Amino acid sequence: MKSISFKGIIAYPITPFDNQEKVDIPLFKKQVDRLIVSGAHGIAPLGSTGVLPYLTDEEKEAVTEATMQQVANRVPTLVGVSNLTTDKTIYHARFAEKAGATAVMIIPMSYWKLTDDEIVQHYDAVASKLSIPIMVYNNPATGGVDMSPALLKRLLKIPNVTMIKESTGDIQRMHYLRKELGEDVAFYNGSNPLALAAFAAGANGWCTAAPNLIPELTTQLYNTIQNNDLAEAQRVFYQQLDLLKFIVSKGLPRAIQAGLNILGEDGGQLRSPLKPLTNIESAELKTILSQINK
């Protein structure tokens, strides 16, 4: 059985910017600490929520180092290291390993559609330069490539590729992974509105930005699943479903930044071309949060 590095709620912090659109590292560290204190089981910087593609190499390194400093081994860390080229992906993966990351997450980013063989060679090349585990991130909405179950099965033959984050929104895909791969691989849900269904399909964890706004509810959902209390899990899930749909539909960085500000936390600024939620959208989010927090 391959080593499982994560379980439970793996929280994605946003990457906050200042008024000059420079990365605000002190605020980022404050947000990371808040996620840990509120119960997150893991921290995953530099994902979609952390606007990885919008950052320079130096900024990615600064965020990675800030994460390790603030987490201070309290929970596992999963660092996004994806890049268009294999060479750059290797560079960022090795940097994350040296900084102390528990594992790295990689999505195959490409302007041109990659073949299955190219994807396998990409992961294999990165894995050959690392000693820490790799999570394969399948999200065609952001990466432009939908890795089939057959391809994922090929990737898992690479020794330190031990985890899959499935974000297609296809619950049958998750059932297939569990049925075909059994306990040999850990898979994680990356589709927020499918959180309950994914746990029912055997997901080891939920990779989500939701803990920035509703940390207690996300952790509570995981705990009820662990206690095999389906009725309570449904109640807790339905309580947060409107918010989960909202943050996905409006864009995670925008929605989380606005939500933090609504809750009285500093969400920082966004980097162009991203712009804040409109007044109407912010009012809708405020209503959703107020209903949850009644």
N, C-alpha and C positions, 0 to 999 in steps of 0.2 A: 504493500500500500504506500502510495506517495505521501510525503509529508504535507500536512495541512497546517498552514501558518496562521490562518485567520478563521474566526467564527463570529457570528453575531452581527452587530451593526458597525459597518466600516464607513466612517464619516468623511465627507468631502468638504474641506474648507474652501471658501472662495479665495481668490487672490485680490486683496483690496489695493486700490491705488489712491494717491493723494490728489490734490487739485491740479497738479502739473502732470498727472497721469503716470507718475513714477510709482513703482511697487512700494507699498507702505509696510515694511517688514515688522516694525513694532506692533502695528495693528494686527497683522497676520498672526504673530505669535500669541497675541491676546485672544484671538478667535480660536486658534488651535487649543489653547489651554481651556477655554470655555467648553469646547467639545469634549475634551477628556474628563473634566470635572463633572459634566452633565451625564456621563455614562457611556460614551462611545467605546466600543471594543477595539477599534483600530482607527488610524488616521491615514487618509489617502490624498496627499497634496498633488497638484499638477494634473488633475483630470479635466474633464469638460467644464466642470464647475469652476475650476481654477484657471480657466482660459489658457491652457498650455500653449496652443499655437500662437498666441499673441505675445509671448514672452521671448526675450533674447536669451541666448545661452547663459549669459552672466546672471540674468534674473532668475532663471530656472535653478541655477546653482545656489543663489542666495536663498531662494524659497526652500530648497532641499535642506540646506544647512540649518536654516531657522526652524524647520520642522523637527529635525533631530535634537536641536538644542532645547526646544520647548517640550517635546514629548518626553525626553530624558528617560527612555526605556520603560515608561509607564504602560504603554500599549504598543502593539506591533505597528509598523509603518509600511505603507504601500505607495511607492513613488512612481508617478507617471513619467515615462522616459521616451515616449514615442516621437519619431521624427520621420521626415520623408525618406532619408537615406539610411542604409544599414550602418554606415560608418558613424553617423551622428547619433543614432540610437545606441550603438555600442558605447560611445563616449559618455552619454548621459547615464546609461545603465551602470557603467563602471564608477562614475562619479557618485551615484546614489549608493552603491555598495560600499565604497570607501567612506562615505559620510555616515554609514551605519544603518541604512535601510534594511528592513526585514525582508522585503521582496520588491520587485518592480512590476509595473503593469505596462503592457505594450499593445497598441492597436496598430494594424498595418495601414499607415497613412500613405496615400499616393495620389498623384495627379492623374496618371494613367492607371487603368484597372490592372491589378496584378493577377497573375496566374496562380493557381494553387502551388505549383512548384516554386515560384518566386517567393511566395509567402513562407513556405516551409524553410527555404534556404535563408530567408531573412531572420526568422526566429532561431534557427540552428546556429547561425553566425553569432548572434547576440549571446545565446546561451553558452556557447563555447568559450566566451570571455568572462563568464560570471560563475560564482559559486553559490549565489543566493537564488531562491525560487523566482519564477516568472509567472505572472497571471496573464493569460491571453484575453484580450478585451475585444469582444465581438459587438460592434455597434455600427451597422451600415448607415444609419442616419447621419453620423458624424464622420466616419472613416470612408464611406463610399464603397465598402467591400463587405459582403455578407458571407462569412465563413460557414460553410455547410458543416453539419455534424460529421460527415466523413472527413473533411479537412481538419476539424478540431481533433478528431481521433488520431490523425497523422501527427499533428503537432505534439500530442501528449506522449509520443514515443521519444521525444527529446527529453533527456534525463531530468533537467531541472525545470521543465515546463510542467507545473503541478496543479495549476488552477485555471478555471475559465470564468470570465464574467460575461454573462449572456444578457444582451440589451436589445434584442430584436423585438421584444414584446410578444414573442410566440411561446406560449406556455407549453405547447406540445414539444418544442425543442428541448425544454428543460426536462420534461418527462423522458424524452429519448436519451438525453445524457445520463440520467440516473439509471435507466433500464439497461442501456448498452454498456456503460462504463462502471456501474455499480459503485463500490466504495473506493475504486482505484483513483478517483479524481474528485477534487472539491470544486463545486460550481457555485457561482454567486449571482444573485439577481441584480441587474442594473436598470430594470424598468420599474420605476416607482409605483405605478398603479397596479402592478402585478405582485406586490410584496407578499400578500397572504398566499396567493396561488403558488408562488415560487417556493415558499417555505413548505407548502403541502407537497410539492414535487420533490422535495429533498434538498433544497438549497442550503448550503452551509452558512450563508450569510447574505446580507443585503448591503450593497454599496450605494450610498445615498447622501444627498445634500440635505435631506429633511431634518437631521438632528440640529442643524443650525437654528431651526425655528421651533421644532417640536421634539426635543431630545427625549423627554419622558415617554411619549407615545411610541416612538420608534423602538426604544428599548423594551417597553412593555409588550409590544407585539412579539418580539423575539422571545421574551420570557414566557408568555402564554403558550407559544408553540412548543417550547422546551418542556412545559408542564402538561402538554397534550390537552389543553383546554380550548377546544375549537370554538365553543360559543363565546368565550371571552375574547379570543383572538379576532373573531369576526366583529365583535363590538368595537374593539380598539382600532381595528383596521378601517371600519366604516367611519369612525370618528375623524380620521385623518385623510380620507380618500379625496375629498374636494381639494384639499391643499396639495396633495400629491399630483393631482391632475393639473392644477393651476401652475405649479412651478415648472412642470415639464412643458406645458403649452406656451408659457411666456418666456422660456429660456432660463436655465438654472442660475447663471450669474446675475442676471437682472432681478429675478424674483427673490433670490436669497438676499441680495444687497438691500432691496426694498423692505423685505420682511424683517431683517435685522434692525433697520432704522425704525420701523413701526413698533418693534418690541423695546425700543429704547437703547438698543446696542448700536455701536458705530459700524455701519456697513462699508465705509469708505466710498471711493468713487469707482467708476468703470473706465475702461480704456476704449477709446474709439476704435472701430465704428460702433461699439455697443453704447446704447443710450438707456437712461433710466426708464422704468415703467411710466406710462402716462398717468395723469391724475386719476382717470377713471379706473385704470388697472390697479393702481395703488389702493384706491378706495375699496375695490373688490377684494383685494388681498387682506386689507384691514378687517373687513367684515368676516372673511373666512377665519382669520386668526382669533377674532373676538368670540366667534361661535365655538371654536375649539376650546378656548380658555375660560368658558363660562363655569 
